[in-house]
């Protein structure tokens, strides 16, 4: 395993452990545009305001996605 792969693994694990992510990160993870994401966060109380910055509670977002995903049986 190269040093680069180890660093990527460490970085990914650190990102997975964070409780809050930025709106832009939530957009990248879901493929949703920023305006839609901000509306979704506001309407479903998934956002956390820290000063002027809006952050996303990752666990709440993941839970909301799970609850609103329709499965084909």
N, C-alpha and C positions, 0 to 999 in steps of 0.2 A: 504494500500500500504506500503510495507516495505521500509526501508532506501535504500536498495540496488537497488530496482526498480526505486526510485526517482533519484538516482545518475546515473543509466543507461540512464534514459530519458534525464537528463541534458547533459550528455556526448554525446548522439546521436544528440541532438539539436545543440550543439556546433559544432559537426563535419559537420552537414548539412549546417551550416552558413559559413563555411570557403570557401574562394574563391579559394584557392590553396590547392591541395592535393599532396602527394608524388606519385611517379610512382608506388611504391608497393601498395599503397592504391587504385590507379586506377586499378591495376591488380586484386586485391581482389574484387573490385566492379563489374568488367566486366567479370572476369574469363579468361582473356587473359594473356598469358605468358609475362614476362618482355621484352624479345627481340622484340616480336610483338608489344607490347605497345609502346616501345621507337621508333620503326620505324613509327608507326601510328602517334605519337605525332610530330615527325620531319617532316613527309611528309605533314601533315595537319596544321602545325603551331599552335599546341595546347599546346606547352610547354612554360614555363617561366623559364629562367635561373636566379638564384640568386647566384652569385659567381660561385662555381663549381657545385652547386646543381641544378638538374632539377626538376621543379615542374609542376603540371598539372593544367591548368585553368579548373576547374570543370564545369563551365557553358558552355564553348566552347566544352568540351568533351560531355556533355549531349546533346547539340545542334547537334553536329556532329552525334551522335548515332541516334537521332530522324530523322535527314535528310537522313540517310543511312539505315534506317530500312524499309524493304519491308513488307507491310501489305497484308494479303490475304483477298481479297474482294469476 
